């Protein structure tokens, strides 16, 4: 079942169950996917869909940090609910141990020896973990393993 089909099914279920917040998030994701398809001028691949969902998650995580700093618990709760809905559509996330292993393999592959080689390592790691790991965590692990 494609992501769009899953979204449509979940949207119908959310309507039946009168889950307004979930319905709102699903509609927003569908709109983002359709906008991306229009922008690219073609049907979205699975990777394109993953990119859109990742972007939506990242935006919410950034908002979450800002709302926490501002002490807006009402908005924090709302964003956390949206994140929970979005994470259902993401692939299983890699553990820190799995990520560390991928980072070490990439460092060996590009023969990186210092922090100056970080860009090379990130260029190898990120395509492998796209949608399966947070970029900031990957960045932190690469820095740890290069120093």
N, C-alpha and C positions, 0 to 999 in steps of 0.2 A: 504494500500500500504506500503510495507516495505521500509526501508531507502535506500537499494540498488536500488530498483525500482525507488524511487524518484530521487536518484542521477543520474541514467541512463537517465531518462526523462529530468531532468534539464540539463544534459550534452548535450543531443541532441538539446535542445532548445538554449543553449549557442552557440553551433556550428552554428546553423541556423542564430542566431542573431549576429554572429561574436564577441562575448563577450570573448575576450582572457583571461582576468584576472579571470573571473568567471569560465571558462572552466578549467583553470589551478588549481584553488582551488578545484574544484569538482574532478578532476583526482587525486589530491594529497590525498583527503579524501578517495576516493575509494581504492587507493594503501595502505593507512594506515589500512583500514578495512580488505583488503585481507591479508596484512602482519600479522595482529592480528589473523585472522582465521588460518593462517598457523602455527603461533606460538602456538596457543592453540590446534591445531590439530582437530578442529571441527567447525561446523557452529556457527556463532556468534548469541548470544541472543540479544534481544533489549537492555538489560542492558550493554552487552559488546560493542554494537555499541555506546551507550551513553557515555561510558567510553572513547572510542577512540575519539569521537568528542570533549568531554570535554578536553582531553589531548591536542588536536590540538588547541583549543581555548586558553588554558592556555599558551602554547608555544608562541602563537602570542601576547598575552597580555604582557608576559614577554619581548618579543622582542620590543614591542611598547614602554615600559618604557625605555629600553636601548637606542632606537633610539631617543626618546624625549630628554633624557639626553645629547646625543651626538649632538643634533641639526640637525639631518638628516630628514628634513621635507619630502623629496621625499620618503624615506622609511616609514615614519610615515603614509603618505597617502596610500601607497601600503598595509601596514598591516591593516589599518582601513577598507579598501575595503575588504580584506580577512576576517576580523572579521565579517563584515556585511553579507557576503556570508555564513559563517559557522553558525552564530546565527539563520539562517532560519531553520536549521535542529535540533536545540535544543528545548526541551519542554519549555513551558511558564515558565519564571523565577518567583520565589516567591517574594512577596514584603517584605520589612524590617519588617513590622508589622506581617505578617504571619510567618516569620522566628523567630521573637522574641517569638511568641506564642509557636512554636515548641520547642524552646530552654527552655522556662519556664516549659513546660510539661516534658521535658527530665530531667531537674534539679530536679523536684519533683519526677520523676520516680526512679532516682538513689540516691535520698536523698543527693544531693551534697550540701556542705556548704562552701567550700573554693576553692581557685584556685588549690589546690592540687587534687581536684576531676575533673579537667577539662578534663582529658583523658577519664574518664567514660562518661561524658556528650557528648563529641565529638563522642565517639563510638556509642552512641544512636542516635544522631542527624544526622550524615553524611549519613547513609544508607537511612534515610527518605527523605533527600533533594538532593540526588545524581542527578547531572545534572540540578537541578532546582535552585541552589544557588551557589555563589562563596564561596569557602572554607575560604578565608580570612575574608569575611564578617561574616560568621558563627562563626569563631574564635573570632572576635571582639565582637559579640553579647554575646557569652558565657562568655567571660571575664567580660563584663559589668554587666551581670546578676549574676555572682558569687561574685562580689566585693561589 
